[in-house]
Amino acid sequence: MRKKIFAALGLIILILALYLIFNNKLTSVTRSGLAMNTLIRITLESFNKSEADLNKILDEAFDYIKLFESQVSLYDANSQLNKINNMAGVEPVKVSSDVIELVAKSIEISNLTGKIFNPLIGPLTKLWKINQQGKNDFKLPEPASIDQALEFLDINIISLDLANQEIYLNKAGAVLDFGGIAKGFASRKLADKFSSLGIERALIDLGGNIQVVGSDWNIGIKDPLDKDKIALKIKVNNQAVITSGAYERFKIINGIKYSHFFDPRTGMPVKNKMLSASLIIEDGALADALATSFMIMGGDEAQKFLASHQDLNAILIIEEDNKIKIIETGKIFR
């Protein structure tokens, strides 16, 4: 009798599985746009939502990105970020919950990396102008100017009032810059939102900063010495894949290549053999900031950091004899 019951249950389960396979259609929508100074592409896939449902969710996602950009952009004179910077040494500024969370996260990661990641890097980026595309008037800063900029990089300049959602920079001239963390923060927020809405699979691409919902997404890591080639492919499950590289933004002056990554300890663009650093972890904000930090640290220092944080999955690509050397740590899946 018991065997008959188990056989009947097995048959029911098989019929249900076949029904789900043949009657549940995977609906997929993709949308692209420009925001946060980059190309945005989001794909949503679901068995239980219609195309109209997914498009409505995409509307909300792109609205969120635009709102977040208006809050944290250095290029929007009315952004909350610029209000904070303009009020440095004057008074606290009331901000959104996202902005105060972003600043708190930045301070946390700064402490984690021994101040290598520094959200107060703004005075240096302004001084060097390497990130300003299309500018032909670039000149090397004077050493005295660099020393002066370093005075604004003390993380203790930032004061947070979490209860009142206020941020205060207690030194006039200090400049917050979220370029090394904002996209990763936004991608994690979107992934969390999609998951809460029951989206089974999603791919969020913010200018190459990838965050996925669901399993078995195949992601390629570029070869920094040949951008038309993929150095390796990995399989990602509910994680971010965020890469920082020294091969896209730089300036060459008198035959010397100056990176857009700045070492907050010296005020100088970094010079090391690190070509790219990729983090494969759930937290997009942490991945974004650590990828930036590893580019500043260089190969040896980054590997020491990873050895003491073995929960981190990373791919470091280093130049060695005009070839790439790939170093993997943590759990990387093919």
C-alpha positions, 0 to 999 in steps of 0.5 A, a space after each residue: 500500500 505504501 509503495 502505491 502511495 509513493 508511486 502516486 505522489 511521484 506521478 503527481 510531482 512529475 505531472 506538476 513539473 511537466 506542467 510548470 515546464 511547458 506552461 510557465 513561459 519565461 518573459 524577458 525584457 531589456 532596456 538601455 539608457 544613459 545615466 550616471 555618465 555611462 550606458 545603462 542596460 537592465 534585463 529582467 526575466 520572470 515566469 510569473 510576471 507579464 511583459 507589461 509588469 516588467 516594463 513598469 518595474 523598469 520604468 521605476 528602476 530608471 526613475 530611481 537611477 535618475 533620482 539617485 544621480 541627481 543626488 550624488 552627481 558632481 556635475 549637477 550644481 543642485 545635487 545633494 553632493 554639491 550642497 554638502 561640498 558647498 556647505 563644507 565648514 559652514 553647516 550640516 546638510 539634510 540629505 536623503 536616506 540613500 545619500 547618508 547610507 552611501 556616505 556611511 558605507 564609504 566611511 566603513 570601507 575607508 576604515 576597512 582598507 586603511 584609508 586607501 578608499 577615500 570618499 574625500 578624494 575630490 580635491 585631488 581629482 579636481 587638481 589633476 583633471 585627469 577625469 575631465 574628458 576632452 580637456 587639452 589644457 592638462 598640466 602637472 600640478 605643483 608639489 605644493 598644490 598636492 600637499 595642500 590637497 592632502 590636507 582635505 583627505 582626513 576621513 574625520 572631516 566627515 560628520 554624520 547625524 544619522 537621526 536627522 539625516 544630516 552630513 557635515 564636512 567640518 573643513 572648508 574646501 573638503 570635497 566628497 566624490 562618490 565616483 568609486 562607489 556610486 554605481 555599485 551602490 545603485 546596482 545593489 539597491 536595484 538588485 534588492 528591489 527586484 528580488 523583493 518584487 519576485 523577479 527571478 532573474 535580472 542583470 543590471 549593467 551600469 557601464 560595465 558594473 554588473 549585478 545579477 539576480 538569480 543563478 548561472 549568469 555568464 560574465 566575461 572579464 576583459 583582457 586589459 591589453 586587448 579590449 576585444 578579447 575576454 581574459 576569462 569567463 565566470 559564472 555568477 549567482 546573485 552577485 556583483 561583478 565589478 571591475 576597475 581598470 587602468 586602461 581606459 582613462 588616463 593622460 600622457 604628458 611628456 611620454 609619461 602615462 598618468 592614471 586616473 587612480 590617485 593614492 590618497 597617501 601621496 596625492 599622486 596617480 598610481 604607478 604599478 603593474 595592476 591592469 584590472 581588479 574585479 570583485 565578485 561578491 553580493 554587495 555591489 557598493 563594497 565590490 566597487 570600492 574595493 576594485 578601486 582600492 586594489 588598483 591603488 594598492 597594486 598587486 602585492 598589497 592587494 594580495 595581502 589584503 585578500 589573504 586576510 579577507 578570504 571571504 572575498 572573491 577577486 580576479 586581479 590581472 597584472 602585467 608581466 613581461 607585456 603579458 597578463 597574469 591572472 590571480 584568482 582568490 576566493 570561489 570563482 566558478 566557471 
